[in-house]
């Protein structure tokens, strides 16, 4: 009986607990972002030409799509018949 009451209490507080959890996550993220703001790097020592020296142009050949082979013919489906002299070469198309 006590376990059922504990479960009902947990289910009743579920929506409240989810809201508190989401709010606490948002507050933690906000505090972290305020505590560690984005820093501005000193760009006076970085040379732009060093990056451009390593750039290389690659010519990628154009790819071609090939025509797929035609589909194989559908297999013939035997037709059930009560007649013994029925033609066996007739198939359903």
GILIN-V787493 format. One record per residue. RES is the residue in one small letter. SS is DSSP state (~ for helix, > for strand, _ for the rest). BURIAL is I if it has 24 or more other C-alpha atoms within 12 Angstrom, else O. Layout:
{{RES SS BURIAL} {RES SS BURIAL}}
This chain:
{{x _ O} {x ~ O} {x ~ O} {x ~ O} {x ~ O} {x ~ O} {x ~ O} {x ~ O} {x ~ O} {x ~ O} {x ~ O} {x ~ O} {x _ O} {x ~ O} {x ~ O} {x ~ O} {x ~ O} {x ~ O} {x ~ O} {x ~ O} {x ~ O} {x ~ O} {x ~ O} {x ~ O} {x ~ O} {x ~ O} {x ~ O} {x ~ O} {x ~ O} {x ~ O} {x ~ O} {x ~ O} {x ~ O} {x ~ O} {x ~ O} {x _ O} {x _ O} {x _ O} {x _ O} {x _ O} {x _ O} {x _ O} {x ~ O} {x ~ O} {x ~ O} {x _ O} {x _ O} {x ~ O} {x ~ O} {x ~ O} {x ~ O} {x ~ O} {x ~ O} {x _ O} {x _ O} {x _ O} {x _ O} {x _ O} {x _ O} {x _ O} {x _ O} {x _ O} {x _ O} {x _ O} {x _ O} {x _ O} {x _ O} {x _ O} {x _ O} {x _ O} {x _ O} {x _ O} {x _ O} {x _ O} {x _ O} {x _ O} {x _ O} {x _ O} {x _ O} {x _ O} {x _ O} {x _ O} {x _ O} {x _ O} {x _ O} {x _ O} {x _ O} {x _ O} {x _ O} {x _ O} {x _ O} {x _ O} {x _ O}}
